[in-house]
Structure formats: structure tokens, C-alpha cells
Amino acid sequence: MSATGLLLLGVVAAVGGANVFPEPRLDTLPCGTTTMNPGERVAIQSPNFPQNYDTSYRCQYEITCNPMESTYLEFICPSFELESSTDCLNDRLVVTYHGSREEKCGTDSPDGTITSDGWTRLTFASNAATTAPGFRCYIWCREQTTTTSTTTSTTTTSTTTTTPTTTTTTTTPTTTTPTTTTPTTTTPTTTPTTPVC
């Protein structure tokens, strides 16, 4: 094999392990409503990210993953830095989903949040004062897995029937006849003795 053939073989081997078709770039959602299907993901970010976001800004996203009853949404936020304030009164990202409402600010991100079903509303709002670099979050639409647990229970019942036994014992009284003994009377015999003279 020639040196050119070996070089070409080396290049093909090196490229063979790499992904020849890179994953398409994930566009950032505009404010508004979006519908997804299981396995899809979307990205949301503050305006100008990674530069500071604008003051007095408001954007609301409503994301649905169909079918809503058998899916959920999972949040991954690798970058999250908003103005920090007590009770998130200034800049904030409000995450709402059925049964929950969370206000996030500072570096307290929604990273790791999992919704109870396939619906969420996210509202980003900044006030007229201080700004920060903002955020970028990815939201995955996932199918809920159902685990069926079967429990088998065996009950053994043992029945013992006892029939009462009646024993009748008849006792015949024994009659003892007393033995009569006739007393014997001994009469002493006396022989008269004559006096000898």
C-alpha cells in the first residue's frame, strides 16, 4: 500500500469515530406559545445573552408537550445569573406548572426542575434598574414511564373438623355378700373327779 493510501486510511479511521453529521443548531424560542413532542427539546434565553439583558423587559413562554397527560418537561439551565433581590422582587424568571409556582433570581436557577405533566409557563421580567448576564435554559419533552407492579398473594386456609366422641361407660355395681361366720363356741368339758380315799 502506498504512503498516500495509508494516509487516507488514517484520516478515514480518525473521522470514523467522530460524528460526521453534527447535531443541528438549536434555535432559541421567541416569546409566545410552543407545542413539542416527546424527545424534542427547545432553548429559551434572556435577550442579548450572554451580554446583559435589557431593562423593563417582559417575555412569557407557554410550552406544551403532547400528549400533556403522559409527558413531562425537564429543565437544564447551564447559565443563570439575574439581579439578586429578596423574594425576587426585581428581575426574575417565574416558573409555573400544574401544582407549582416558583420565582427564580440571582443564581437560583430552575435547573433540574421536572414538571408534573407536559405543560409550563415561564415569565421573564426585568425592572428599570440593574441588569445581569441573564440565562439560557434547555427544556426537554419526555414521556412518563409507567411502572406496573403486580403483587400476588396466596392464602392457605386449613380447616380441621373435630367430631366429638361420646363414650358411655356403664358401671354395674358389684354386690358383695358378706360372709357370715358362725362363731364356734367351745364348751369346756369337765370331768368330775372323785376323790380317792
Secondary structure, DSSP 8 states (H G I E B T S, - for coil): --HHHHHHHHHHHHHHTS-SS------B--SEEEEE-TT-EEEEE-TTTTS---SS-EEEEEEEESSGGGEEEEEEEEEEE----GGG-SSEEEEEETTEEEEE-TT---TT-B-SSSEEEEEEE--SS----EEEEEEEEEE------------------------------------------------------
